[in-house]
Amino acid sequence: MKVVQLSEIQGTERRVECPNGGFTSFRFLLEKDAMGFSMTKTVIPAGRTEVWHYKNHLEACYCISGKAILIENETKEYHSIQPDTMYDLDTNDSHTFMSIEETILICVFNPPLTGLEVHREDGSYAIKGDKND
C-alpha cells in the first residue's frame, strides 16, 4: 500500500510545470509505481486555451473544481466542464481545453506517464522508444 500527500510531491520531479504556463501537473502515480496507469492532479489557470492530442495515450479526467469548455476538434462539439464532470479521450481525440476559471482535474493515463513528459508541438506526449522521446 502506498499513501501520498500532495505536500510530498511539491518541490520534487513529480511536480511538473508546463513550459508555456498552460498547467501544473502533480504526478501521484507514474509508470515506476507499477499500477498500470498514472494519475495526476492537473491545475489549469483561468483564461488558458490549450490544444492537446494524446496520440499515444488514453486519458480520463474528472473535474473537482473550476469551469471550462472542452471542444472536440474533429466534430467541433462543445462540452461544459465543471465539478463532478468526467470526460475521457477513448479514441485519442484531439481536443481544445478552454479554462474559464482555474480548473482542477484528476487525470488517469494509460499507458502510464513516466514522469517528466511535456506536450510536444502536436499536443501529444511521447512514449518510451518514440524517436522524439
ABEGO torsion letter per residue (X at the ends): XBBBBAAAABGBAABBBBAAGABBBBBABBAAAGAGBBBBBBBBBBGBBBBBBBAABBBBBBBABEBBBBBBAAAGBBBBBBBGBBBBBAAGBBBBBBBABBBBBBBBBOBBBAGABBBBAAGBBBBBGBAAX
